[in-house]
Amino acid sequence: MKNKYRFVLVLAVLISSISLFAQENNNTQYSSEIMYNISVVGAVKNPGVYMFPPTSRVSQAIKLANTILDTINVPELAVSNASKRNIILKRNNEIIKLDLLRFLVLGEDNSNPYMNDGDIIIVPAIMKQVHVYGAVGIRNGELLMNSIELRDGDKISDIIELAMGLMPNADNQNAEIVRFIKNSSETESINLNLNNIMENPENKDNITLQNDDRIYIRESPEYHNKSYVTLIGEIVYDGTYAIENNKTTLLQIITKAGGPTEDADLSNAYLQRISEEDLREPEYKQLIKTRSSDMSHLEYRYFRNRITEEAGIFAKNFDTLWNNKEIEYDINLKDGDVIYFPAKAVAIKISGEVANPGLINHDPELNYLEYVELVGGFTDKAWKGKIKIIRAKTGEWIKPNKNTKLHPGDTIFIPRKERFSYYWPYIQETIAFVTGLATSVIVIKSLMTN
């Protein structure tokens, strides 16, 4: 009995499988028999008649006509100039105009319908276009030469929509259209307020576009202005900080960074600026191109001083600003400013003609000569009469005496003897003067003798 039931079960499964296979085979045969004849003509590589299943769209037929191998040697047409927005679909006695770009960019389903048997698709060449520049969704390179094909009746909002809308940084109140006047090369400018146009496409400002119109949508220079400053050195939280350009102040950013550390030397802290408008020095740039012999005495002194100075240094009293919060010492920061907090100096620098130049620990009881002795004394070439103390705080050069107090960070500079070269310019001037005078005397005597 069990074998009988098993045989019936196997037979039922076998019959069911045969039935499913037959049904699938019939469906395949049915679907392979139903194909639509579609004609594609115009600006495509291979115009002709193609077979498509019922679920095919117009865009698929155009794509196939542009990619299929050309086996009948039909000359290729200028498909780069093929229209996407003025496609004509002939269906029985009906003419349907299609805008495939709205399907490709905006996904409008009715702009790319399914095909019917016998449909004729005509792809014309582009005859009109407009150009869009600036803050729109499709950037340079994604549009062919920033161009969008124009359809009759297109308005500003239509083209902006096809350019994938306005970017967040668009200056909507300062857009413009540059338009050719009739058939001449002269142009006129039409100012646009895009806020009114995009909020209400029926607005009178949403004008109809003409062939070769150029739409300029500028970027707002103040949109999300990414300005920053950098704090370096003896500050609690050093690093880069965002600022509002020309609004955030020095005191605000120092406070935000936790303030200077206990080791910070506020008397020598400084701010360095790199902005071009603050570093313009036309006189200095002109002097760079000038020979020193052609400079006046004052110009030469200015040039020499400017070479040794760092550009863009703000001389500000950080000590008074931070400790006393005196606002008159505060300044507005600019993008790229660097604020440096050096550590308190604990040494004196000795430079020049000594046995062992370098740094030595500061001792408030010592004078400059005693410091020189600690580094091995003067060399034979030391010019003792020209020794200078360079103050770390002010940069001032002073001639010292035994009672001159030295402070951490100061430099003792001992120059090399160069008496001849030092006085040589003056000797040259004297020789020239005497020679000229002697020549004049000789000439006068000669004239008197004659």
C-alpha positions as CSV (number, residue, x, y, z in Angstrom):
1,M,0.0,0.0,0.0
2,K,2.8,2.3,0.9
3,N,4.5,1.7,-2.5
4,K,1.2,2.6,-4.3
5,Y,1.0,5.9,-2.5
6,R,4.6,6.7,-3.2
7,F,4.1,6.0,-6.9
8,V,1.1,8.3,-7.1
9,L,3.0,11.1,-5.4
10,V,6.0,10.8,-7.7
11,L,3.6,10.7,-10.7
12,A,1.9,13.9,-9.5
13,V,5.2,15.7,-9.1
14,L,6.3,14.6,-12.6
15,I,3.1,15.8,-14.2
16,S,3.3,19.2,-12.4
17,S,6.9,19.7,-13.6
18,I,6.0,18.9,-17.2
19,S,3.1,21.4,-17.0
20,L,5.2,24.2,-15.6
21,F,7.9,23.6,-18.2
22,A,5.3,23.7,-21.0
23,Q,3.8,26.9,-19.6
24,E,7.2,28.6,-19.4
25,N,8.1,27.5,-22.9
26,N,4.8,28.9,-24.2
27,N,5.4,32.2,-22.5
28,T,8.9,32.5,-24.0
29,Q,7.6,31.7,-27.4
30,Y,4.8,34.2,-26.9
31,S,7.1,37.0,-25.8
32,S,9.6,36.3,-28.5
33,E,6.8,36.6,-31.2
34,I,5.4,40.0,-30.0
35,M,7.9,42.7,-31.1
36,Y,7.2,46.3,-32.2
37,N,8.5,47.8,-35.5
38,I,10.0,51.2,-34.5
39,S,11.6,53.6,-37.0
40,V,14.3,56.0,-35.8
41,V,15.4,58.8,-38.2
42,G,17.2,62.1,-38.1
43,A,20.5,62.9,-36.3
44,V,21.4,59.4,-35.3
45,K,24.3,57.3,-36.4
46,N,22.2,54.5,-38.0
47,P,18.7,55.6,-38.9
48,G,16.4,52.7,-39.8
49,V,13.7,50.3,-38.5
50,Y,14.3,48.3,-35.3
51,M,12.5,45.6,-33.3
52,F,11.6,46.3,-29.7
53,P,9.5,44.5,-27.1
54,P,6.4,46.3,-25.8
55,T,8.1,47.5,-22.6
56,S,10.6,49.7,-24.4
57,R,10.9,53.5,-24.2
58,V,11.8,56.1,-26.8
59,S,15.2,56.7,-25.2
60,Q,16.1,53.1,-25.7
61,A,15.3,53.3,-29.5
62,I,17.5,56.4,-29.9
63,K,20.3,54.8,-27.9
64,L,20.3,51.7,-30.1
65,A,20.3,53.7,-33.3
66,N,23.4,55.5,-32.1
67,T,25.3,52.4,-30.9
68,I,24.4,49.5,-33.3
69,L,27.1,48.6,-35.9
70,D,26.6,50.3,-39.3
71,T,26.4,47.3,-41.7
72,I,24.8,49.1,-44.6
73,N,27.4,51.9,-44.9
74,V,25.1,54.8,-44.1
75,P,27.2,58.0,-43.6
76,E,27.2,59.0,-39.9
77,L,25.4,62.2,-39.0
78,A,26.5,64.8,-36.5
79,V,25.0,63.1,-33.5
80,S,26.9,65.5,-31.1
81,N,24.4,68.1,-32.4
82,A,21.4,65.8,-31.9
83,S,18.5,67.2,-30.1
84,K,17.3,65.8,-26.8
85,R,14.6,68.4,-26.1
86,N,12.7,68.6,-29.5
87,I,12.2,64.9,-30.2
88,I,9.1,64.2,-32.5
89,L,7.1,61.0,-32.0
90,K,4.8,60.2,-34.9
91,R,2.1,57.8,-33.7
92,N,-0.7,57.0,-36.3
93,N,-1.9,60.5,-37.2
94,E,-0.7,62.1,-34.0
95,I,2.5,64.3,-33.5
96,I,3.9,64.1,-30.0
97,K,6.8,66.4,-29.0
98,L,9.1,65.0,-26.3
99,D,11.7,66.6,-24.1
100,L,14.0,63.7,-23.2
101,L,16.3,66.0,-21.2
102,R,13.6,66.5,-18.6
103,F,13.4,62.7,-18.2
104,L,17.2,62.3,-18.0
105,V,17.7,65.2,-15.5
106,L,14.4,65.4,-13.7
107,G,13.0,61.9,-14.2
108,E,9.7,63.1,-15.8
109,D,8.1,59.9,-16.9
110,N,5.8,61.4,-19.5
111,S,8.8,62.9,-21.3
112,N,10.0,59.4,-22.3
113,P,6.9,57.3,-23.0
114,Y,6.7,53.6,-23.9
115,M,6.6,52.9,-27.6
116,N,3.7,51.5,-29.7
117,D,4.1,49.3,-32.8
118,G,4.7,51.5,-35.9
119,D,6.0,54.5,-34.0
120,I,8.3,56.8,-35.9
121,I,10.9,58.7,-33.8
122,I,12.5,61.8,-35.4
123,V,15.7,63.2,-33.9
124,P,16.3,66.8,-35.2
125,A,19.5,68.8,-34.9
126,I,19.9,71.4,-32.2
127,M,18.8,74.8,-33.6
128,K,18.7,77.0,-30.5
129,Q,20.5,77.0,-27.2
130,V,21.2,79.1,-24.1
131,H,24.3,79.2,-22.0
132,V,24.4,79.0,-18.2
133,Y,27.4,80.0,-16.1
134,G,28.0,80.1,-12.3
135,A,26.3,78.7,-9.2
136,V,24.0,76.0,-10.7
137,G,23.9,72.3,-10.0
138,I,25.5,71.2,-13.2
139,R,29.0,72.6,-13.4
140,N,31.5,73.3,-16.2
141,G,32.3,70.1,-18.1
142,E,29.0,68.4,-17.2
143,L,27.2,70.7,-19.6
144,L,28.5,70.9,-23.2
145,M,30.2,74.3,-23.2
146,N,27.7,75.3,-20.5
147,S,24.9,75.0,-23.1
148,I,21.3,73.8,-22.8
149,E,19.1,73.3,-25.8
150,L,16.3,75.8,-26.0
151,R,12.7,74.9,-26.7
152,D,10.1,77.5,-27.8
153,G,8.6,79.1,-24.8
154,D,11.3,78.2,-22.3
155,K,11.6,80.6,-19.4
156,I,14.4,81.3,-17.0
157,S,13.0,78.9,-14.4
158,D,12.8,76.1,-17.0
159,I,16.5,76.4,-17.8
160,I,17.6,76.7,-14.2
161,E,15.6,73.6,-13.4
162,L,17.4,71.7,-16.2
163,A,20.7,72.9,-14.9
164,M,19.7,71.1,-11.7
165,G,18.8,74.2,-9.7
166,L,20.6,76.9,-7.9
167,M,23.5,76.2,-5.6
168,P,23.2,77.3,-2.0
169,N,25.9,79.9,-2.6
170,A,24.2,81.5,-5.5
171,D,23.8,85.3,-5.3
172,N,20.1,85.2,-6.4
173,Q,19.7,89.0,-6.4
174,N,22.5,89.8,-8.8
175,A,22.0,87.4,-11.7
176,E,21.8,88.7,-15.3
177,I,21.1,87.8,-18.8
178,V,23.3,89.0,-21.6
179,R,21.2,89.1,-24.8
180,F,22.1,89.9,-28.4
181,I,20.1,92.7,-30.0
182,K,18.3,91.3,-33.0
183,N,21.0,89.9,-35.4
184,S,23.8,92.2,-34.5
185,S,26.8,91.7,-32.3
186,E,25.6,94.3,-29.8
187,T,24.2,93.1,-26.5
188,E,22.0,94.3,-23.7
189,S,22.1,93.3,-20.0
190,I,18.9,92.2,-18.1
191,N,19.3,92.1,-14.3
192,L,17.4,89.3,-12.6
193,N,16.1,88.7,-9.1
194,L,16.0,84.9,-9.0
195,N,14.3,84.7,-5.6
196,N,11.1,86.2,-7.2
197,I,11.4,83.9,-10.3
198,M,12.0,80.6,-8.5
199,E,9.4,81.2,-5.8
200,N,6.7,82.2,-8.4
201,P,7.3,81.0,-12.0
202,E,4.4,83.2,-13.0
203,N,6.3,86.3,-12.0
204,K,6.7,88.8,-14.8
205,D,10.5,88.7,-14.2
206,N,10.5,85.1,-15.5
207,I,10.9,86.1,-19.1
208,T,10.9,83.9,-22.2
209,L,14.5,83.2,-23.3
210,Q,15.9,83.7,-26.8
211,N,18.6,81.9,-28.8
212,D,22.1,82.4,-27.5
213,D,21.1,84.1,-24.3
214,R,23.8,83.9,-21.6
215,I,22.7,83.5,-18.0
216,Y,25.2,84.5,-15.4
217,I,24.5,83.4,-11.8
218,R,27.3,84.6,-9.6
219,E,28.5,83.0,-6.3
220,S,28.0,85.1,-3.2
221,P,31.5,85.9,-1.9
222,E,30.2,86.0,1.7
223,Y,28.5,82.6,1.7
224,H,30.0,80.3,4.3
225,N,33.2,82.3,4.4
226,K,35.7,79.8,5.7
227,S,38.1,82.2,7.5
228,Y,40.5,81.0,10.2
229,V,43.5,82.0,12.3
230,T,46.3,79.9,13.8
231,L,47.6,80.1,17.4
232,I,51.1,78.8,18.0
233,G,53.3,78.4,21.0
234,E,52.6,79.0,24.7
235,I,48.8,79.0,24.5
236,V,46.6,76.5,26.4
237,Y,44.9,75.1,23.3
238,D,47.0,75.9,20.2
239,G,45.8,75.2,16.7
240,T,43.5,76.5,14.0
241,Y,40.3,78.5,14.9
242,A,37.4,79.6,12.7
243,I,36.7,83.3,12.7
244,E,34.3,85.8,11.2
245,N,36.6,87.8,8.9
246,N,37.2,91.3,10.2
247,K,34.7,90.7,13.1
248,T,36.3,88.2,15.5
249,T,38.8,90.1,17.7
250,L,42.2,89.1,19.0
251,L,41.0,89.0,22.7
252,Q,38.0,86.8,21.8
253,I,40.2,84.2,20.1
254,I,42.8,84.2,22.8
255,T,40.1,83.6,25.4
256,K,38.6,80.9,23.3
257,A,42.0,79.2,23.1
258,G,42.2,79.1,26.9
259,G,44.6,82.0,27.3
260,P,48.4,82.0,27.4
261,T,50.3,79.5,29.6
262,E,52.4,80.6,32.6
263,D,55.5,80.3,30.4
264,A,54.3,82.6,27.7
265,D,56.3,85.8,27.1
266,L,53.4,88.2,26.3
267,S,55.8,91.1,25.9
268,N,57.2,89.4,22.8
269,A,54.0,87.8,21.5
270,Y,53.0,89.0,18.0
271,L,50.4,88.7,15.3
272,Q,51.6,88.2,11.7
273,R,49.2,89.1,8.8
274,I,49.5,87.8,5.3
275,S,46.5,89.6,3.6
276,E,47.6,91.3,0.4
277,E,45.8,94.6,1.1
278,D,47.8,95.0,4.3
279,L,51.1,94.1,2.8
280,R,51.1,96.5,-0.1
281,E,54.4,98.3,-0.2
282,P,54.9,99.9,-3.6
283,E,57.9,102.0,-2.3
284,Y,59.7,98.9,-1.2
285,K,58.9,96.9,-4.4
286,Q,60.2,99.9,-6.4
287,L,63.4,100.0,-4.3
288,I,64.1,96.3,-4.9
289,K,64.4,97.2,-8.6
290,T,66.7,100.2,-7.9
291,R,70.5,100.1,-7.6
292,S,71.8,101.2,-4.2
293,S,73.9,103.9,-5.9
294,D,70.7,105.4,-7.3
295,M,68.9,105.6,-4.0
296,S,68.9,108.7,-1.8
297,H,70.4,108.4,1.7
298,L,67.0,108.1,3.3
299,E,65.8,105.5,0.7
300,Y,68.8,103.4,1.3
301,R,68.3,103.4,5.1
302,Y,64.6,102.5,4.7
303,F,65.6,99.7,2.3
304,R,68.2,98.2,4.7
305,N,65.7,98.3,7.6
306,R,62.9,96.8,5.6
307,I,65.1,93.8,4.6
308,T,65.6,92.9,8.2
309,E,62.0,93.3,9.2
310,E,59.4,90.6,8.9
311,A,56.4,91.6,6.8
312,G,52.9,91.9,8.4
313,I,54.0,92.0,12.0
314,F,51.5,93.8,14.2
315,A,53.1,95.6,17.1
316,K,50.6,95.0,19.8
317,N,50.9,95.0,23.6
318,F,49.6,91.5,24.3
319,D,50.4,91.8,28.0
320,T,48.2,94.9,28.5
321,L,45.4,93.4,26.3
322,W,45.3,90.1,28.1
323,N,45.9,91.1,31.7
324,N,44.1,94.4,31.8
325,K,41.5,93.7,29.0
326,E,42.1,97.2,27.6
327,I,40.0,97.1,24.4
328,E,42.0,99.9,22.7
329,Y,44.8,97.3,22.2
330,D,42.4,94.8,20.6
331,I,42.2,94.3,16.8
332,N,39.9,92.6,14.4
333,L,41.4,89.4,12.9
334,K,41.6,88.5,9.2
335,D,41.7,85.2,7.4
336,G,45.2,83.6,7.6
337,D,46.5,85.6,10.6
338,V,49.1,83.7,12.7
339,I,49.3,84.5,16.4
340,Y,52.6,83.5,18.1
341,F,53.2,83.2,21.9
342,P,56.9,82.6,22.5
343,A,58.2,81.1,25.7
344,K,59.8,83.4,28.3
345,A,63.5,83.7,27.4
346,V,66.0,82.5,30.1
347,A,69.2,83.1,28.2
348,I,71.3,85.9,26.6
349,K,72.6,85.4,23.1
350,I,76.2,86.4,22.3
351,S,76.9,86.9,18.6
352,G,80.0,87.9,16.7
353,E,83.7,88.0,17.6
354,V,83.9,86.0,20.8
355,A,85.6,82.7,21.4
356,N,82.4,80.7,21.8
357,P,79.3,82.6,20.5
358,G,75.9,81.2,21.5
359,L,73.5,81.2,24.3
360,I,74.3,81.6,28.0
361,N,71.9,81.6,31.0
362,H,70.8,85.0,32.1
363,D,72.2,86.4,35.3
364,P,70.8,89.8,36.3
365,E,74.0,90.6,38.3
366,L,76.3,90.4,35.2
367,N,77.1,93.2,32.7
368,Y,77.9,92.6,29.1
369,L,81.7,92.4,29.5
370,E,81.3,89.7,32.2
371,Y,79.1,87.7,29.8
372,V,81.8,88.0,27.2
373,E,84.3,86.6,29.6
374,L,82.1,83.7,30.4
375,V,82.1,82.6,26.7
376,G,85.9,82.9,26.4
377,G,86.5,86.6,25.7
378,F,87.0,88.6,22.6
379,T,88.8,87.4,19.5
380,D,91.6,89.5,17.9
381,K,89.2,90.8,15.3
382,A,86.6,92.1,17.8
383,W,85.6,95.7,17.3
384,K,85.1,96.6,20.9
385,G,84.1,100.2,20.2
386,K,81.1,99.1,18.1
387,I,79.5,96.6,20.5
388,K,75.7,96.8,20.6
389,I,73.0,95.4,22.8
390,I,69.9,94.3,20.8
391,R,66.8,94.4,23.0
392,A,64.6,91.4,22.6
393,K,61.5,93.4,23.5
394,T,61.9,96.4,21.2
395,G,64.5,95.4,18.7
396,E,66.4,98.6,19.6
397,W,70.2,98.7,19.2
398,I,72.0,100.5,22.0
399,K,75.6,101.2,22.9
400,P,76.2,99.6,26.3
401,N,78.2,100.6,29.3
402,K,79.1,98.7,32.4
403,N,75.9,99.7,34.1
404,T,73.6,98.6,31.2
405,K,71.1,96.0,32.5
406,L,70.6,93.0,30.3
407,H,67.2,91.1,30.1
408,P,66.4,87.6,29.0
409,G,66.4,87.3,25.2
410,D,68.7,90.3,24.7
411,T,71.6,89.9,22.2
412,I,75.2,91.1,22.7
413,F,76.6,91.7,19.2
414,I,80.4,92.2,18.7
415,P,81.2,93.1,15.1
416,R,84.4,92.4,13.2
417,K,87.0,95.1,12.7
418,E,86.6,96.6,9.3
419,R,88.0,100.1,9.6
420,F,89.3,100.4,6.1
421,S,86.1,99.2,4.4
422,Y,84.0,101.2,6.9
423,Y,85.8,104.5,6.1
424,W,86.5,103.8,2.4
425,P,83.3,105.5,1.1
426,Y,84.2,108.6,2.9
427,I,87.8,108.4,1.7
428,Q,86.6,108.0,-1.9
429,E,84.4,111.1,-1.6
430,T,87.3,113.1,-0.2
431,I,89.6,112.0,-2.9
432,A,87.0,112.9,-5.6
433,F,86.5,116.3,-4.0
434,V,90.2,117.1,-3.8
435,T,90.8,115.9,-7.4
436,G,87.9,118.0,-8.7
437,L,89.2,121.0,-6.8
438,A,92.8,120.5,-8.1
439,T,91.5,120.2,-11.6
440,S,89.5,123.4,-11.3
441,V,92.5,125.3,-10.0
442,I,94.7,124.1,-12.9
443,V,92.0,125.1,-15.4
444,I,91.7,128.6,-13.9
445,K,95.4,129.1,-13.9
446,S,95.6,128.0,-17.5
447,L,92.9,130.5,-18.5
448,M,94.6,133.3,-16.6
449,T,98.0,132.6,-18.3
450,N,96.5,132.7,-21.8
